Amino acid sequence: MKKLSLTLFLMILPLFLLGCKKEDKLVVATAANFAPFEYKEGKEFKGIDIEIAQEIAKQLGKTLEILDIEFDSVVSAINSGNADFGMSGLTINPTRSKVIDFSIPYYNAAQVVIVREEDYNPALEGDTQALIDWIRAKNGIKIGVQSGTTGAFYAMGDESWGFEGFKNAEVKGFINGGLATNALTNKQIDLVIIDEAPARIFAATNPSTRIINTYLTEEKYGVGVNKNNPILLQQINDILKQMQENGTMEKILQKYF
Ligand code: ARG
């Protein structure tokens, strides 16, 4: 009898351990090429989203596992359940909301334009229509974007996102903004459309480039959650609210800006 229960125990033990392991970890999908939100320093993941994700995991008593993939796979990783949630400077949008749920917003963002220093025109500062007209007037202009991002939809035009696009332009997709900015420096493209905060970092690290301080869009970042996990969505919303109220969010943002 004793022997039987021991055998039984040994048989159940691995299952139990496996079960525990899955329960104990929380997988976040991200594309760590988007400082100051997510990036790598050596082997270490850093950034605003990474710190928020760590806080979420901590509050839920779980270990955070980071699934670092290309940006245009982040939404499908959340949708397929390969990740429990996604934090990737992810703009809340009705098209994406068809396949994943979004938390409350935690950051306001906008698309901006990076040009080569010699193309910088101060008259375009703060004047969205003037900037759009300036781009439209250049036939065959080459625009670089990060594939799958708001900037890509904005440049190409997308009905469901409500973007007209630039029919006069050739839009080139890159797997990250760094590569797009390099292509700008090398004159393979004429401008980059990308989110403001990373744009500032890309422009600062490429001295021959410059940002035009004009917002093309109004966006909000949210945490993406699998549609079958309303409990996690609620928990994440509660944690974000608490972080916004007790100053933790502000502290994390200040560390990176
Ligand atoms: N906010 C933009 C979007 O949601 C770009 C996000 C890019 N994020 C990244 N980690 N590369 O489409």
Residues whose N, C-alpha, C, O or C-beta is under 5 A from the ligand:
A	BS01	LIG	A31 N33 F34 F71 S88 G89 L90 T91 G148 T149 T150 D195
